[in-house]
Amino acid sequence: MVVLRYILLAAIAFMGVERLRRIFYYLQATETYNNRDFLQYYLLAKAVVSGINPYLPLDQLANIFLGNFQFFTHPAPCTPFLTILFIPWSSLNVIQFSTLLFIIEMLVLLLVAYFLPKLWDGKASWMVTGITFIILIAWNPVANDLSYGQLSILLTALLLTSLLALKKQHHIQAGVLIGLTVAIKLITWPLIIYLAIKKDWRTLLSSLSTALGMNLIAMFIIGIKPFFDYYLHVSSQVFSAYEGTLHNFSLMSIGYRLFEGTGSNVFSNFISAPPLIYLPQLAFVLSGLLVIIFLAWGVWHASRSINLDTAFAIMICVIIITSPVAWEHYFIMLIIPLVVLFRSLWNGDFPPWRTISFIIICLLLFLFNEQLVNIIFLINGGSSLVIANHNQITFASSLLAWLPILEVLVFSILLWRSNQPVMSENAG
């Protein structure tokens, strides 16, 4: 067993180092900048400092500040607070900005690795932190976040520290952290509903005050018109570009995939698949209904949970797949429910069916999901044939892309069941 343990640790270390090598290679490739999200923050900061509307289409901002540069044709899907967050970095060039963001993300990831053991048993050691850090780097959603310069690692750190603060009855501190997540990325708003139902007034009021305060500061800096443009126009405009794309792992995407087809009405080079039935008038109705049902289910069971960790973990699952657009890097936040659920199984002497389900979901999350597109291509005759067919795939093969959504749903059910007695399952 000791030998196997060292072999496993060596394999994890190799995976982490190899993944980091690939990330460095990708970061150094300047030709990939037009596919990377960090450039949005750079352009937003430049625009605000220059007195330009930050919610102009991104390709227009890129042409202003970078010259002849091909970029997204829609405005940045970034909250007003996010437009001002990187203003102190606006004097840097693109490479310096990218490098600094990567260094900070790595430090925040180290912070996540340090606090996860505290969620387990209230303790942390540098050895466990190091192993956790390497495991996280080896995980594709984390590598995706680091490569593209996204902010899911930061959101995970804020959510994790807010949970630890709540466990210590530091309600105001927890509320400020939750409010920051809402100000940075609106997807965490279901936590506000949870806090209201729980009547945790101190956490709720500090969350709302922080989110509102950050928005007011942003409005003062960027101006009233851009501020309201974001909330009234930009969000819906960006959602319409990605509502039915293959990589959108949100419940909101299901109705569009079923009744309009998989793909994008803005980007013709995205992978596309025909709908099951072409009834576009039903797309939004079904998608909205699914989101409302799961949101209500999640908030209800989280609010009735006897365990704060479990309640918070359920709400994180709700946050991920009720977001209008949920990319792969959002799944980094699942590391918190994963630790919570594994500890529940550990304390319950590993009830068989829940444990088997947990193992299957983990294998899918950590090993299978990143191969989904390759498998879909293989089913359709290979990537060359898919490209030759103008990125068209079959409806049946596109259903594989629903798997991550199903994983989060099963994860939520397992968390809910962790509050239930396990005697009958163990007896069986």
PyMOL commands that set and color helices and strands:
alter all, ss='L'
color gray80, all
select helices_A, chain A and resi 2-28+30-35+38-50+58-66+80-85+87-89+94-121+126-138+140-148+152-167+171-184+186-188+190-198+201-222+224-242+252-259+280-304+308-322+328-347+352-379+383-388+395-417+423-427
alter helices_A, ss='H'
color red, helices_A
deselect
rebuild
show_as cartoon
